[in-house]
Amino acid sequence: MTPQEEKNLCLLVITRLLPERLQDDGLYPFGATLGPNRNINLLVPTSMKKSPTRDEIESYWINQLRESVAKLQGDCKAACFCIAVLIPATKGEMVPAVMVYLDHITLGAESIFYPYWKDEHSKFVLGEAISSPAACRIFISY
């Protein structure tokens, strides 16, 4: 697999899970790593502080993913975490979105935002992705 294919696979699996993980009160954050056999390992927190700030959630996931990557001893090529955020909409109001922070060992990192809403069947739908380069925070020592 090429590095871009590894990154795409990780993102594909995560985005398929997102609508199922959304709740009326948002998204319970989770992380994932791409293992040596193209397997995705989901990481779900066993405990989480009540009403954490975005910085606290991001810090938690960066630490958890670094530990997970270290255990794979170089066999992990991509890692990500997903959190609920608000982003500005076209008219200036804030809308709910999911941010996927995706870090690849050779391609670097990006933050991908997916606005979401409920359709006529009360199922969550992800909008078009909005991507932005991000600082590498997981594979910084590789």
C-alpha positions in Angstrom: 0.0 0.0 0.0 1.2 3.5 -0.7 1.2 6.1 2.1 -1.8 7.8 0.5 -3.7 4.6 0.3 -2.9 3.9 4.0 -4.2 7.4 4.9 -7.3 7.0 2.7 -8.1 3.5 4.2 -7.9 4.9 7.8 -10.2 7.8 6.8 -12.7 5.6 5.0 -13.1 3.3 7.9 -13.5 6.1 10.4 -16.0 8.1 8.3 -18.2 5.0 7.9 -18.3 4.7 11.7 -19.0 8.3 12.5 -22.8 8.4 11.7 -23.2 5.4 14.0 -21.2 7.0 16.8 -23.1 10.3 16.7 -25.7 10.9 19.4 -28.2 13.7 19.9 -25.8 15.2 22.5 -22.8 15.0 20.1 -20.1 12.4 19.6 -18.3 10.4 22.2 -14.7 10.9 21.2 -12.7 7.9 19.9 -9.3 7.2 18.3 -7.9 4.6 15.9 -4.7 3.3 14.5 -3.9 1.6 11.3 -2.0 -1.7 12.0 0.5 -3.7 10.0 -2.1 -5.8 8.2 -4.4 -2.9 7.2 -6.4 -3.5 10.3 -8.0 -0.6 12.2 -7.8 -0.7 15.9 -10.4 1.4 17.6 -9.6 3.1 20.9 -12.4 4.1 23.2 -11.7 5.8 26.5 -12.5 3.8 29.6 -13.1 7.1 31.5 -13.4 10.7 30.5 -13.5 13.8 32.6 -17.0 15.5 32.7 -17.2 18.4 30.3 -13.6 18.5 29.2 -12.3 21.4 27.1 -11.3 20.8 23.5 -7.6 21.2 24.5 -8.0 18.5 27.2 -9.7 16.1 24.8 -7.0 16.6 22.2 -4.2 16.2 24.7 -5.8 13.0 26.0 -6.0 11.5 22.5 -2.5 12.6 21.4 -1.1 10.8 24.5 -3.3 7.7 24.0 -2.3 7.4 20.3 1.4 7.9 21.0 1.3 5.1 23.5 -0.6 2.9 21.1 1.8 3.7 18.2 4.8 2.9 20.5 3.4 -0.5 21.3 3.2 -1.4 17.6 7.0 -0.7 17.4 7.0 0.9 14.0 4.2 -1.1 12.5 1.7 1.7 12.7 1.5 4.1 9.7 -1.6 6.2 10.6 -3.5 7.3 13.7 -6.5 9.5 14.2 -9.0 10.8 16.7 -12.5 12.1 16.3 -14.1 14.8 18.4 -17.3 16.9 18.3 -16.7 20.6 17.5 -18.6 23.6 16.3 -17.6 25.3 13.0 -18.8 28.5 11.4 -21.4 28.1 8.6 -21.9 30.4 5.6 -24.2 32.8 7.5 -21.9 33.1 10.5 -23.8 30.8 12.8 -22.0 27.9 14.4 -23.0 24.3 13.3 -22.1 21.0 14.8 -19.3 19.0 13.1 -16.9 16.2 13.7 -13.2 16.9 13.5 -11.0 14.0 12.5 -7.4 14.6 13.3 -5.4 12.3 11.0 -1.6 11.9 11.3 0.4 9.7 8.9 4.0 8.8 9.6 5.3 10.0 6.2 2.5 12.3 4.8 2.0 14.5 7.9 -1.2 15.5 9.6 -4.5 17.2 8.7 -7.7 18.1 10.5 -10.8 17.2 8.6 -14.1 18.7 9.5 -17.5 17.1 8.7 -20.6 19.2 9.4 -23.5 16.9 10.3 -27.3 16.9 10.6 -30.2 14.6 10.8 -32.1 13.6 7.7 -35.8 13.1 7.3 -35.4 9.6 8.9 -33.6 11.0 12.0 -30.3 9.5 10.9 -27.1 11.5 11.1 -25.6 12.5 7.8 -22.1 13.8 7.3 -21.6 16.9 5.1 -18.8 17.6 2.7 -15.3 17.4 4.2 -13.4 20.6 4.9 -9.6 19.8 5.2 -6.9 21.8 6.7 -3.2 21.0 7.2 -2.3 20.4 10.9 0.9 20.0 12.9 2.2 16.5 13.4 1.5 15.5 16.9 1.5 11.7 17.0 4.5 10.6 14.9 6.8 13.4 16.0 9.7 11.2 17.0 9.7 8.8 14.1 
